[in-house]
Amino acid sequence: MQHSSLKTIRWRILLLGLCLALFSQSASAILTIEITKALENALPIAIVPFSWSGPGALPQDVSGIVRADLVSSGRFDALPAKDFLSHPHADKDVVFKDWRLIKADALVIGSIRMVPAGRYQVQFRLYDVYGHKQLAGFRYVVTAGQLRTVAHQISDIIYQQLTGVPGAFDTRIAYITRSGGLRHPMFQLQIADSDGYDPRTILRSPQPLLTPRWSPDGTSIAYVSFERGHSVVYVQNINTGQRRIVADFQGINSAPAWSPHGRRLALSLSLSGNPEIYVMNMSDGALRQLTHDSSINTEPCWSPHGRYIVFTSDRSGSPQIFRMTSDGRDLERLTFQDIYNAAPCYSPNGKMIALITEQQGQFHAAILHLRDSALQILTNTSLDESPSFAPNGQMVLYATIVRGRGVLATVSVDGNVRQLLRTNEGDVHSPAWSPYNHQLQAN
């Protein structure tokens, strides 16, 4: 068992080194989504281009963004506009027969017009074609800078109405990029919309940055930096840029994880000489050690209601997932399949854990179903890392290597929908999906 443990730890180190070494180009370009697997019975939906009443061109193609969102989910088949028999923009103009003839199950129409103070009024309606009824309809008044946000929120409403599950288009992702090659590397902590648009650099550093984690309110990110020549955990406000050190102890400071209410941070620290799980009170920095073992204990993650913490430990002879209460009691092992299971992440409903599992020398993103301990492999890529659930619990974001380059990817929890988020100018790793953003007010 000792040999297996050393083997898997070496694999983990090798994977980290590979990820850091690969990212050698500029990484400021927009991430673009490539759907690699979609539902065979995706729901046919017609999205009529929204009308525009105002001077010049509309700053954002709102209906185009809605279309791209829904198609990228893999659960909708957006019918081509050339097949439309009519182009309604108001309720009175909708003729359901026109949409039944082209086999659309759902219809989206809308309009945008300029209103006083340089703002935009956006209206949309969603219809059940065969039920001959409206399912949703809202009006927003927003600035030009909010048009993309309102488009994502419209997508979320449509997704929820037609699937019964909240959408997660109006969210963000955080990730790490590297540029400058091996001699002069530059690491960047970046955030972007969930569809890869509007990338924004939060921090640049010539030393490695790792494991960004969103605070529950979405205003801050905890991460690990090697700027001081060793690992240090920082928390940074993404709006003001203000940051502070929360863990700069002798030895290893790593794997920050926020509690559900943001008042505590779980960490892996080697204060006693061995990596152990600690919990820090964010108001006063007080620490409480939860694990006491001679093995490696790392990668903590809180359950949605804060009762449990799961983590990775090789105390059983190889890296496996363990669970304990948030005060360090009632320790139990959760994974027994194979010799490597690591990087646990709770689903928002607390019923599943995303993780990385090794199968015949390949590392896949997987789901552990807590009800029956079944392990479900989700991916066919072989060097996956850092799984993170979407806030609606329907997708898992992770990093992987495709054709020798680091990319981000998403996969649905049933494995039926897969996407790659690529950039032509670099590589990315260590992704994390944000909580829900603040909703714009609609009427």
C-alpha positions as CSV (number, residue, x, y, z in Angstrom):
1,M,0.0,0.0,0.0
2,Q,2.9,2.4,0.7
3,H,4.1,1.9,-2.9
4,S,0.6,2.8,-4.3
5,S,0.5,5.9,-2.1
6,L,3.9,7.1,-3.3
7,K,2.9,6.3,-6.9
8,T,-0.4,8.3,-6.7
9,I,1.3,11.3,-4.9
10,R,3.9,11.4,-7.6
11,W,1.2,11.3,-10.2
12,R,-0.5,14.3,-8.5
13,I,2.8,16.2,-8.5
14,L,3.4,15.3,-12.1
15,L,-0.1,16.6,-13.1
16,L,0.5,19.9,-11.3
17,G,3.9,20.3,-12.9
18,L,2.4,19.5,-16.3
19,C,-0.4,22.0,-15.9
20,L,2.0,24.8,-14.8
21,A,4.5,24.0,-17.6
22,L,2.0,23.9,-20.4
23,F,0.6,27.4,-20.0
24,S,3.2,29.3,-22.0
25,Q,1.3,31.7,-24.3
26,S,-0.8,34.8,-24.0
27,A,-4.1,34.1,-22.2
28,S,-6.1,37.3,-22.5
29,A,-8.4,36.2,-25.4
30,I,-12.0,35.4,-25.0
31,L,-12.8,31.7,-24.2
32,T,-15.0,30.2,-26.9
33,I,-17.4,27.3,-26.4
34,E,-17.2,24.2,-28.5
35,I,-20.0,21.7,-27.9
36,T,-18.6,18.2,-28.1
37,K,-21.6,16.3,-27.0
38,A,-25.3,17.3,-26.9
39,L,-28.6,15.7,-26.2
40,E,-30.0,13.7,-29.1
41,N,-33.5,14.8,-28.3
42,A,-32.7,18.5,-27.6
43,L,-35.8,20.6,-27.4
44,P,-36.6,22.5,-30.6
45,I,-36.9,26.3,-29.9
46,A,-37.4,29.3,-32.1
47,I,-35.8,32.5,-31.0
48,V,-36.9,35.4,-33.2
49,P,-34.3,38.2,-33.5
50,F,-35.5,41.0,-31.2
51,S,-36.6,44.2,-32.8
52,W,-34.6,47.3,-32.2
53,S,-36.0,50.9,-32.1
54,G,-33.2,53.4,-31.6
55,P,-30.3,55.3,-33.2
56,G,-27.4,53.3,-34.8
57,A,-26.6,49.7,-34.0
58,L,-27.6,48.0,-30.8
59,P,-24.5,47.6,-28.5
60,Q,-25.3,43.9,-27.8
61,D,-27.2,41.3,-29.8
62,V,-29.4,40.3,-26.9
63,S,-31.4,37.6,-28.8
64,G,-28.2,36.3,-30.3
65,I,-26.7,35.9,-26.8
66,V,-29.9,34.1,-25.6
67,R,-29.6,31.8,-28.6
68,A,-25.9,31.0,-27.9
69,D,-26.6,30.4,-24.2
70,L,-29.4,27.9,-24.9
71,V,-27.5,26.1,-27.6
72,S,-24.4,25.9,-25.5
73,S,-26.3,24.1,-22.8
74,G,-26.7,21.2,-25.2
75,R,-30.4,20.8,-24.2
76,F,-31.9,23.1,-26.9
77,D,-32.0,22.9,-30.7
78,A,-32.4,26.5,-31.9
79,L,-34.1,26.4,-35.2
80,P,-32.6,28.5,-38.1
81,A,-34.2,31.9,-38.8
82,K,-34.4,31.1,-42.5
83,D,-37.1,28.6,-41.7
84,F,-39.3,31.1,-39.8
85,L,-42.7,31.7,-41.5
86,S,-43.3,34.9,-39.5
87,H,-41.2,37.3,-37.3
88,P,-43.4,38.5,-34.4
89,H,-42.2,40.9,-31.8
90,A,-45.4,41.5,-29.9
91,D,-48.0,39.1,-28.4
92,K,-50.7,40.1,-30.9
93,D,-48.5,39.0,-33.8
94,V,-47.9,35.4,-32.6
95,V,-49.6,32.8,-34.8
96,F,-48.9,29.4,-33.2
97,K,-49.6,27.5,-36.4
98,D,-46.5,29.1,-38.0
99,W,-44.4,27.5,-35.3
100,R,-46.0,24.1,-35.2
101,L,-45.3,23.8,-39.0
102,I,-41.6,24.1,-38.4
103,K,-41.8,21.8,-35.4
104,A,-40.9,24.3,-32.7
105,D,-41.9,23.3,-29.2
106,A,-41.1,26.8,-27.7
107,L,-41.0,30.3,-29.1
108,V,-39.1,33.4,-27.8
109,I,-39.9,36.9,-29.1
110,G,-38.7,40.3,-27.9
111,S,-38.1,44.0,-28.5
112,I,-35.6,46.6,-27.5
113,R,-36.0,50.3,-27.6
114,M,-34.2,53.4,-26.4
115,V,-35.8,55.2,-23.4
116,P,-34.8,58.4,-21.6
117,A,-31.4,58.8,-19.9
118,G,-29.7,56.7,-22.5
119,R,-31.2,53.5,-21.2
120,Y,-32.7,50.5,-23.0
121,Q,-36.0,48.8,-22.5
122,V,-35.8,45.1,-23.1
123,Q,-39.0,43.0,-23.3
124,F,-39.3,39.3,-24.1
125,R,-42.0,36.6,-24.0
126,L,-41.7,32.8,-23.9
127,Y,-44.5,30.6,-25.4
128,D,-45.4,27.0,-25.3
129,V,-46.3,26.5,-29.0
130,Y,-48.4,23.3,-28.6
131,G,-50.0,24.5,-25.4
132,H,-50.9,27.9,-27.1
133,K,-49.9,29.8,-24.0
134,Q,-47.3,32.2,-22.6
135,L,-44.9,30.8,-20.1
136,A,-43.0,33.9,-19.1
137,G,-42.7,37.6,-20.0
138,F,-40.6,40.3,-18.4
139,R,-39.5,43.9,-19.1
140,Y,-36.1,45.3,-18.1
141,V,-34.8,48.9,-18.2
142,V,-31.0,48.8,-18.3
143,T,-27.8,50.6,-19.3
144,A,-25.8,49.6,-22.4
145,G,-23.3,47.8,-20.1
146,Q,-26.1,45.6,-18.6
147,L,-27.4,44.3,-21.9
148,R,-25.3,41.2,-21.9
149,T,-26.3,40.5,-18.3
150,V,-30.0,40.9,-19.1
151,A,-29.6,38.5,-22.0
152,H,-28.1,35.9,-19.7
153,Q,-30.9,36.4,-17.2
154,I,-33.5,35.9,-20.0
155,S,-31.7,32.7,-20.8
156,D,-31.9,31.6,-17.2
157,I,-35.6,32.2,-17.1
158,I,-36.2,30.3,-20.3
159,Y,-34.0,27.4,-19.1
160,Q,-35.9,27.2,-15.9
161,Q,-39.4,27.4,-17.5
162,L,-38.6,24.6,-20.0
163,T,-36.4,22.3,-17.8
164,G,-37.7,22.9,-14.3
165,V,-34.2,23.7,-13.2
166,P,-32.7,27.2,-12.6
167,G,-30.3,28.3,-15.3
168,A,-26.7,29.4,-14.6
169,F,-25.9,31.6,-17.6
170,D,-25.7,34.8,-15.5
171,T,-22.7,33.6,-13.5
172,R,-19.0,33.9,-13.8
173,I,-15.9,31.6,-13.7
174,A,-12.5,32.2,-12.3
175,Y,-9.3,30.5,-13.6
176,I,-5.6,30.8,-13.8
177,T,-3.6,31.5,-17.0
178,R,0.1,31.6,-17.7
179,S,2.0,33.6,-20.3
180,G,5.6,34.5,-21.1
181,G,7.2,31.0,-21.5
182,L,9.3,29.1,-19.0
183,R,12.0,31.8,-18.6
184,H,9.8,34.8,-17.9
185,P,6.4,33.4,-16.8
186,M,3.5,35.6,-15.9
187,F,0.5,34.0,-14.1
188,Q,-2.9,35.7,-14.1
189,L,-6.0,35.2,-12.0
190,Q,-8.9,36.0,-14.3
191,I,-12.7,36.0,-14.2
192,A,-15.1,35.9,-17.1
193,D,-18.8,35.4,-17.8
194,S,-19.8,31.8,-17.8
195,D,-19.8,31.9,-21.6
196,G,-16.1,33.1,-21.6
197,Y,-16.9,36.7,-22.5
198,D,-15.6,39.9,-20.8
199,P,-12.4,38.4,-19.3
200,R,-10.9,40.5,-16.6
201,T,-7.5,40.1,-14.9
202,I,-7.7,40.3,-11.1
203,L,-4.0,39.7,-10.4
204,R,-0.8,39.3,-12.4
205,S,2.3,37.6,-10.8
206,P,5.6,36.2,-12.0
207,Q,5.1,33.4,-9.5
208,P,2.5,30.6,-9.6
209,L,-1.1,31.3,-8.6
210,L,-3.4,28.3,-7.7
211,T,-6.9,27.2,-6.6
212,P,-9.1,30.3,-6.8
213,R,-12.3,29.9,-4.7
214,W,-15.3,32.3,-4.8
215,S,-16.7,33.7,-1.6
216,P,-20.4,32.8,-1.1
217,D,-21.5,36.4,-1.9
218,G,-19.4,36.5,-5.1
219,T,-17.4,39.6,-4.1
220,S,-14.0,38.0,-3.2
221,I,-11.8,35.2,-4.2
222,A,-9.4,33.2,-2.0
223,Y,-6.3,31.8,-3.7
224,V,-2.8,30.6,-3.2
225,S,0.2,32.7,-4.4
226,F,3.9,32.0,-4.4
227,E,4.9,35.7,-4.7
228,R,6.8,35.5,-1.4
229,G,8.8,32.5,-2.5
230,H,6.5,30.0,-0.7
231,S,2.7,29.3,-0.7
232,V,0.6,32.0,0.9
233,V,-3.2,32.2,1.0
234,Y,-4.8,35.6,0.0
235,V,-8.3,36.9,-0.1
236,Q,-9.0,39.6,-2.7
237,N,-12.0,41.8,-3.4
238,I,-12.7,41.5,-7.1
239,N,-14.2,45.0,-7.4
240,T,-11.7,47.1,-5.4
241,G,-8.6,44.9,-5.9
242,Q,-7.9,45.1,-2.2
243,R,-6.4,41.9,-0.9
244,R,-5.1,40.6,2.4
245,I,-3.0,37.7,3.6
246,V,-5.0,35.2,5.6
247,A,-2.4,32.3,5.9
248,D,1.4,32.8,5.8
249,F,2.6,30.2,8.2
250,Q,5.8,28.2,8.1
251,G,5.4,25.4,5.6
252,I,2.5,24.7,3.4
253,N,-0.5,27.1,3.1
254,S,-2.9,25.8,0.6
255,A,-6.4,24.7,-0.6
256,P,-8.7,27.5,0.7
257,A,-12.4,26.7,0.9
258,W,-15.2,29.1,2.1
259,S,-17.9,28.0,4.5
260,P,-21.4,28.5,3.2
261,H,-21.9,31.8,5.0
262,G,-18.4,33.1,4.3
263,R,-17.5,33.5,8.0
264,R,-14.9,30.7,8.0
265,L,-12.2,29.3,5.7
266,A,-11.0,25.7,5.6
267,L,-7.3,25.3,4.7
268,S,-4.6,22.7,4.5
269,L,-1.6,23.9,6.6
270,S,1.5,22.1,7.7
271,L,1.9,23.9,11.0
272,S,2.7,20.6,12.8
273,G,5.0,19.5,10.0
274,N,2.3,17.5,8.2
275,P,-0.5,18.9,6.0
276,E,-3.7,18.9,8.1
277,I,-7.1,20.5,7.7
278,Y,-7.7,23.6,9.7
279,V,-10.6,26.0,9.9
280,M,-10.0,29.8,10.3
281,N,-12.4,32.3,11.7
282,M,-12.3,35.1,9.2
283,S,-13.2,37.8,11.7
284,D,-10.2,37.3,14.0
285,G,-7.9,34.7,12.2
286,A,-8.4,32.1,15.0
287,L,-7.5,28.6,13.8
288,R,-8.9,25.2,14.8
289,Q,-7.1,22.0,13.7
290,L,-9.6,19.3,12.6
291,T,-7.4,16.4,11.4
292,H,-4.6,14.8,13.4
293,D,-2.9,12.2,11.2
294,S,0.5,11.4,9.8
295,S,-0.8,11.3,6.2
296,I,-1.4,14.1,3.7
297,N,-4.7,15.9,4.4
298,T,-5.8,18.5,1.8
299,E,-8.4,19.9,-0.6
300,P,-11.3,20.6,1.9
301,C,-14.8,21.4,0.7
302,W,-17.8,22.3,2.8
303,S,-21.2,20.8,2.4
304,P,-23.9,23.3,1.3
305,H,-25.4,23.7,4.9
306,G,-21.9,23.7,6.6
307,R,-22.4,20.5,8.5
308,Y,-19.7,18.5,6.8
309,I,-16.3,19.0,5.3
310,V,-14.9,16.5,2.7
311,F,-11.2,16.3,2.0
312,T,-8.5,14.2,0.3
313,S,-6.2,12.1,2.4
314,D,-3.8,9.2,1.7
315,R,-4.2,7.8,5.3
316,S,-5.7,4.6,3.7
317,G,-2.6,4.0,1.6
318,S,-3.7,6.0,-1.5
319,P,-5.5,9.3,-2.0
320,Q,-9.2,8.9,-1.1
321,I,-12.1,11.1,-0.1
322,F,-13.0,11.4,3.5
323,R,-15.8,13.2,5.3
324,M,-16.1,14.7,8.8
325,T,-18.3,17.1,10.6
326,S,-17.2,20.7,10.5
327,D,-15.9,20.4,14.0
328,G,-13.6,17.5,13.1
329,R,-15.8,14.6,14.4
330,D,-17.3,11.5,12.9
331,L,-14.6,10.8,10.3
332,E,-15.6,8.4,7.6
333,R,-14.1,7.3,4.3
334,L,-16.4,7.9,1.2
335,T,-14.5,6.4,-1.7
336,F,-13.2,2.8,-2.1
337,Q,-13.1,2.5,-5.9
338,D,-9.6,2.4,-7.4
339,I,-6.4,3.8,-6.0
340,Y,-6.8,7.5,-6.6
341,N,-9.8,9.7,-5.8
342,A,-9.2,13.4,-5.0
343,A,-10.3,17.0,-5.3
344,P,-13.8,16.7,-3.9
345,C,-16.4,19.3,-4.4
346,Y,-20.0,19.2,-3.0
347,S,-23.0,19.7,-5.3
348,P,-25.3,22.6,-4.3
349,N,-28.0,20.2,-3.1
350,G,-25.5,18.2,-1.1
351,K,-26.4,14.9,-2.8
352,M,-23.3,14.5,-4.9
353,I,-19.6,15.1,-4.8
354,A,-17.5,15.9,-7.9
355,L,-14.0,14.5,-7.8
356,I,-11.1,13.3,-9.9
357,T,-10.6,9.6,-10.2
358,E,-7.8,7.5,-11.7
359,Q,-8.8,4.7,-14.1
360,Q,-6.0,2.8,-15.7
361,G,-3.5,5.7,-15.5
362,Q,-6.0,8.3,-16.7
363,F,-7.6,11.0,-14.6
364,H,-11.3,11.7,-15.1
365,A,-13.9,14.0,-13.6
366,A,-16.5,11.9,-11.9
367,I,-19.5,12.1,-9.6
368,L,-19.9,10.3,-6.3
369,H,-23.6,9.7,-5.5
370,L,-23.8,9.9,-1.7
371,R,-27.1,8.0,-1.5
372,D,-25.5,4.7,-2.7
373,S,-21.8,5.5,-3.0
374,A,-21.9,4.9,-6.8
375,L,-19.0,6.5,-8.7
376,Q,-20.0,7.8,-12.2
377,I,-17.2,8.8,-14.6
378,L,-18.3,11.8,-16.6
379,T,-15.5,12.5,-19.1
380,N,-13.4,10.8,-21.8
381,T,-10.4,13.2,-21.4
382,S,-7.5,11.8,-19.4
383,L,-5.8,14.6,-17.4
384,D,-8.7,16.3,-15.7
385,E,-8.3,18.5,-12.6
386,S,-10.1,21.0,-10.3
387,P,-13.9,20.1,-10.7
388,S,-16.4,22.8,-9.7
389,F,-20.2,22.6,-9.7
390,A,-22.3,25.2,-11.4
391,P,-24.6,26.9,-8.8
392,N,-27.6,25.1,-10.2
393,G,-25.9,21.7,-9.8
394,Q,-26.4,20.6,-13.4
395,M,-22.9,21.1,-14.8
396,V,-19.3,20.5,-13.6
397,L,-16.5,22.8,-14.7
398,Y,-13.0,21.3,-14.8
399,A,-9.6,21.8,-16.5
400,T,-8.0,19.2,-18.7
401,I,-5.5,18.7,-21.5
402,V,-6.7,18.4,-25.1
403,R,-4.1,18.0,-27.9
404,G,-1.3,19.0,-25.6
405,R,-3.0,22.3,-24.4
406,G,-4.8,23.2,-21.3
407,V,-8.4,24.0,-21.7
408,L,-11.5,24.4,-19.5
409,A,-14.4,22.0,-20.0
410,T,-17.9,21.4,-18.7
411,V,-19.9,18.3,-18.5
412,S,-23.5,17.7,-17.3
413,V,-24.0,15.6,-14.2
414,D,-25.6,12.9,-16.4
415,G,-22.6,12.9,-18.8
416,N,-24.9,13.7,-21.8
417,V,-23.7,17.2,-22.5
418,R,-20.0,18.2,-22.9
419,Q,-18.3,21.5,-23.9
420,L,-14.8,22.8,-24.3
421,L,-13.9,26.4,-23.5
422,R,-11.0,27.2,-25.7
423,T,-8.8,30.1,-26.5
424,N,-6.5,30.4,-29.5
425,E,-3.9,32.3,-27.5
426,G,-3.1,30.3,-24.4
427,D,-4.0,27.7,-21.8
428,V,-5.9,27.8,-18.6
429,H,-6.3,25.8,-15.4
430,S,-7.7,25.8,-11.8
431,P,-11.3,26.8,-12.7
432,A,-14.0,27.7,-10.2
433,W,-17.6,28.5,-10.9
434,S,-19.1,31.5,-9.1
435,P,-22.3,31.6,-7.0
436,Y,-25.3,33.3,-8.6
437,N,-24.9,37.0,-9.5
438,H,-27.3,39.8,-8.3
439,Q,-30.4,39.8,-10.4
440,L,-31.5,42.9,-12.4
441,Q,-35.0,44.1,-11.4
442,A,-37.6,43.1,-14.0
443,N,-41.3,43.9,-14.2
